[in-house]
């Protein structure tokens, strides 16, 4: 997937010819979709695993959940911001809230593994 993303990045910049001048929207969109797919697969594997009986105590579970809780709602926000449908202040408020949720999951994961 990483090689495919690099090829997509090169092709996208050859077509649009705006390398380093504009936000790499298409590459960001594709990489976010790939990340959501990978995190979803990891979460499903953690929840179906026989090794981890209590997946709520798994550090990988909370980090994956934090990434998923950030990127799934953030994807429509970044798409609407690209077409200037949403106000800039609203985007910042939503982004701040999603970052706080993601960091809460990260903090919970690190504190939980510290107590074990």
C-alpha positions in Angstrom: 0.0 0.0 0.0 2.9 2.4 0.7 4.3 1.8 -2.7 0.9 2.3 -4.3 0.5 5.6 -2.4 3.9 6.8 -3.6 3.0 6.0 -7.2 -0.3 7.8 -6.8 1.5 10.8 -5.3 3.9 11.0 -8.3 1.1 10.5 -10.9 -1.2 13.0 -9.2 1.6 15.6 -9.2 2.6 14.9 -12.8 -1.0 15.5 -13.9 -1.7 18.6 -11.8 1.9 20.0 -11.8 1.5 21.7 -8.4 4.2 19.9 -6.4 4.9 21.8 -3.2 2.7 24.7 -4.1 -0.8 23.4 -3.1 -2.1 21.2 -0.4 -1.7 17.6 -1.6 -5.5 16.9 -1.3 -5.8 13.8 -3.4 -2.8 12.1 -1.8 -4.1 13.0 1.6 -7.5 11.7 0.8 -6.1 8.4 -0.5 -3.7 8.0 2.4 -6.5 8.7 4.9 -8.7 6.0 3.3 -5.8 3.5 3.4 -5.2 4.4 7.1 -8.9 3.9 8.0 -8.8 0.5 6.2 -5.7 -0.6 8.0 -6.9 0.5 11.4 -10.3 -1.1 10.9 -8.6 -4.4 10.0 -6.3 -4.2 13.0 -9.3 -3.5 15.3 -11.2 -6.4 13.9 -8.2 -8.7 14.4 -7.7 -7.5 18.0 -11.4 -8.1 18.8 -11.5 -11.6 17.2 -8.2 -12.7 18.7 -8.1 -15.5 21.2 -4.8 -14.2 22.7 -6.2 -11.0 24.0 -9.3 -11.8 26.1 -9.8 -8.3 27.3 -9.2 -6.1 24.3 -10.2 -3.0 26.2 -6.9 -3.4 28.1 -4.9 -3.6 25.0 -2.7 -0.6 24.1 -3.0 -1.4 20.4 -6.8 -1.3 20.7 -6.9 2.2 22.2 -4.4 3.6 19.8 -6.2 2.2 16.8 -9.5 3.4 18.2 -8.1 6.9 18.7 -6.9 7.0 15.1 -10.3 5.7 13.8 -12.2 8.2 16.0 -10.2 11.0 14.6 -9.9 10.2 10.9 -13.5 8.9 10.2 -15.2 12.2 11.2 -12.3 14.3 10.0 -12.5 13.0 6.4 -15.8 14.7 5.5 -14.5 17.9 7.2 -11.4 18.1 5.1 -13.4 17.3 1.9 -15.9 20.1 2.6 -13.0 22.5 3.5 -11.4 21.7 0.2 -14.5 23.0 -1.6 -15.0 25.8 0.9 -18.4 24.7 2.1 -17.6 24.9 5.8 -16.5 28.0 7.7 -12.8 28.0 8.8 -13.7 28.5 12.5 -16.1 25.6 12.4 -13.3 23.4 10.9 -11.0 24.4 13.7 -13.5 23.7 16.4 -14.3 20.2 15.0 -10.6 19.5 14.5 -9.8 20.5 18.1 -12.6 18.3 19.5 -11.4 15.3 17.4 -7.8 15.8 18.4 -8.9 15.9 22.0 -10.8 12.6 21.6 -7.8 11.0 19.8 -5.4 12.1 22.5 -7.7 10.9 25.3 -7.5 7.4 23.7 -3.7 7.7 23.5 -3.4 8.8 27.1 -5.7 6.1 28.3 -3.6 3.5 26.4 -0.4 4.7 27.9 -1.8 5.0 31.4 -3.4 1.6 31.2 -0.2 -0.2 30.1 1.7 1.7 32.8 -0.5 0.3 35.6 -0.3 -3.3 34.3 
